């Protein structure tokens, strides 16, 4: 059984801090550089590494720091991935994907939308803030800063960019996790603590907006989706 973390990056220097955590923790970090699309980066990497049904795979951002104790991290991942009903595991998502297709929609409302997970944000542990979305649990879709999945599930979904998407770097997480949800598998947010350097402000990005609109056109008749 292989345990591989695929990490796309646009940095020329592939010595990423997150690689040290994975290497010390029994995972093989594979940094994906000089890629034209996050979809093709993941698809090509999975094919190159010949991911088998029992292998564990992580897709994650290059600007995260995992704060959870390594033994606890591995125990949580293994415990959840070995459940036959598990789809993807993540750290933030929603139990209700509505007609905005924005997973965090409703975060600022009172009462809050049925979101799940928590993420720390900031440049380092001394200056970080936290966003609490909701208690860990099942989710329809999840954010792509961290996703874990077993090979037997990963090899049943489409990883390449769908023809209806224009942008090469956005909405892959929603596209991947909605596939497992629609197959009847359980996507789940787990209690893993992660510091994310980015604050995740995507709404103003043209590529993100175009892919969101294309996603809505494709899946409109299925929305809203809920647990």
C-alpha positions in Angstrom: 0.0 0.0 0.0 1.3 3.4 -1.0 0.6 6.7 0.8 1.2 9.6 -1.6 0.5 13.3 -1.2 0.3 15.2 -4.5 1.1 18.9 -4.1 0.8 21.3 -7.1 2.9 24.4 -6.9 3.9 27.3 -9.1 7.1 27.9 -7.1 10.3 27.0 -8.9 11.7 25.8 -5.6 10.0 22.5 -4.8 11.4 22.3 -1.3 8.0 22.9 0.4 7.6 23.0 4.1 4.6 20.6 3.9 6.8 18.0 2.3 8.8 17.6 5.6 5.6 16.8 7.5 4.6 14.1 5.0 8.0 12.6 4.7 8.5 12.2 8.5 5.0 10.8 8.7 5.3 7.8 6.3 3.8 9.6 3.2 5.6 10.2 -0.1 5.2 13.8 -1.1 5.1 14.4 -4.8 5.5 18.0 -5.8 3.8 18.8 -9.2 5.6 21.7 -10.9 5.2 23.5 -14.2 1.7 22.2 -14.9 -0.8 23.9 -17.2 -3.9 22.8 -15.2 -4.6 21.4 -11.8 -6.9 18.9 -13.4 -4.2 17.5 -15.6 -1.6 17.7 -12.8 -3.6 15.4 -10.6 -4.7 13.1 -13.4 -1.2 12.6 -14.8 0.3 12.1 -11.4 -2.3 9.5 -10.4 -1.6 7.6 -13.7 2.2 7.9 -13.4 2.2 6.6 -9.8 -0.2 3.7 -10.8 -2.5 4.3 -7.9 -4.0 1.0 -6.8 -7.3 0.4 -4.9 -5.7 0.1 -1.5 -3.4 3.2 -1.8 -4.0 6.4 0.1 -3.9 9.7 -1.8 -3.9 13.3 -0.6 -4.4 16.3 -2.8 -3.4 19.5 -1.0 -2.3 23.1 -1.5 1.4 24.0 -1.2 0.8 26.7 1.4 -0.5 24.6 4.3 1.0 23.5 7.5 -0.6 20.5 9.3 -0.7 21.1 13.0 -2.1 17.8 14.1 0.2 15.3 15.7 1.5 12.8 13.0 0.3 9.7 14.8 -3.2 11.2 15.3 -3.2 12.4 11.7 -2.5 8.9 10.4 -5.0 7.2 12.7 -7.8 9.5 11.7 -7.0 9.2 7.9 -6.7 5.4 8.1 -9.8 4.9 10.3 -12.0 6.9 7.9 -10.6 5.7 4.6 -11.1 2.1 5.5 -14.8 2.5 5.8 -16.5 1.2 2.6 -18.9 4.1 2.4 -16.2 6.8 2.5 -15.6 9.1 -0.5 -13.3 12.0 0.1 -12.0 13.3 3.5 -11.5 17.0 4.0 -11.2 19.8 6.5 -13.9 22.2 5.4 -17.1 21.9 3.4 -20.9 22.1 3.4 -23.8 19.9 4.1 -26.0 21.9 1.7 -24.8 23.0 -1.8 -27.3 25.5 -3.0 -27.9 27.3 -6.3 -24.9 29.6 -5.7 -22.5 26.7 -5.8 -20.4 28.5 -3.3 -19.7 26.0 -0.5 -19.2 28.6 2.2 -22.3 30.5 1.3 -24.1 31.6 4.5 -21.0 31.6 6.7 -21.8 35.2 7.9 -25.5 34.6 8.4 -27.2 34.0 11.7 -28.2 31.3 12.0 -25.3 30.0 10.0 -25.7 27.7 7.0 -25.0 24.0 7.7 -21.2 24.2 7.1 -18.6 21.9 8.6 -14.9 22.1 9.6 -12.4 24.6 10.7 -9.2 26.2 9.2 -6.6 28.4 10.6 -5.3 31.3 8.4 -2.1 33.3 8.5 1.6 33.3 7.7 2.7 31.5 10.8 1.4 29.9 14.0 2.1 33.1 16.0 -0.2 35.3 13.9 -2.9 33.0 12.8 -6.7 33.5 13.0 -9.3 30.7 12.8 -12.5 30.2 10.9 -15.0 27.8 12.4 -17.5 26.5 9.9 -19.2 23.9 12.0 -18.7 20.5 13.7 -16.9 17.8 11.7 -19.2 15.5 9.8 -20.5 14.5 6.4 -20.4 17.0 3.6 -21.8 17.3 0.1 -18.7 19.0 -1.3 -15.4 20.1 0.3 -12.7 22.7 -0.2 -9.6 21.6 -2.0 -6.9 22.9 0.3 -6.8 19.3 1.7 -8.5 16.2 0.3 -7.8 12.6 1.1 -9.1 9.6 -0.7 -8.5 5.8 -1.2 -7.4 4.6 -4.6 -10.5 2.4 -5.1 -12.6 5.6 -5.0 -10.3 7.9 -6.8 -10.1 5.6 -9.8 -13.8 5.7 -10.3 -14.2 9.4 -10.9 -13.2 11.8 -13.6 -10.0 13.7 -12.8 -9.4 15.5 -16.1 -10.9 18.9 -16.7 -14.5 18.6 -17.8 -15.3 20.1 -21.2 -17.7 22.7 -19.8 -15.0 24.3 -17.6 -12.9 27.1 -19.1 -10.5 27.8 -16.2 -7.6 25.4 -15.5 -7.2 26.0 -11.8 -10.6 26.4 -10.2 -13.6 24.3 -9.0 -11.7 21.1 -9.3 -12.5 20.4 -5.6 -16.2 20.8 -6.1 -16.2 18.8 -9.3 -14.3 15.9 -7.6 -16.3 15.8 -4.4 -19.7 16.1 -6.0 -18.9 13.0 -8.1 -18.4 10.9 -5.0 -21.5 12.4 -3.3 -23.7 11.6 -6.3 -22.3 8.0 -6.3 -23.8 7.6 -2.8 -20.4 7.7 -1.0 -19.9 9.8 2.1 -17.6 12.8 1.9 -16.6 13.7 5.4 -14.9 16.6 7.2 -12.4 15.3 9.8 -10.9 17.0 12.8 -7.5 17.7 11.3 -5.9 21.1 12.2 -4.5 23.0 9.2 -2.9 26.4 8.9 -3.6 27.9 5.5 -1.5 30.8 4.4 -4.2 31.9 1.9 -7.5 33.4 3.1 -9.2 31.8 0.2 -10.6 34.9 -1.5 -11.7 33.5 -4.8 -14.9 35.4 -5.7 -13.2 38.1 -7.6 -11.1 35.8 -9.8 -12.3 35.6 -13.3 -11.4 31.9 -13.8 -13.2 30.9 -10.6 -16.3 32.9 -11.6 -16.4 31.3 -15.1 -16.0 27.8 -13.8 -18.7 28.4 -11.1 -21.1 29.6 -13.8 -20.3 26.5 -16.0 -20.8 24.2 -13.0 -24.2 25.7 -12.2 -25.3 25.3 -15.8 -24.2 21.6 -15.7 -25.6 20.7 -12.3 -28.5 23.1 -12.0 -31.2 20.4 -12.1 -29.5 18.6 -9.2 -29.2 21.6 -6.9 -29.7 22.1 -4.1 -27.9 19.0 -2.8 -27.9 18.2 0.9 -27.0 15.4 3.4 
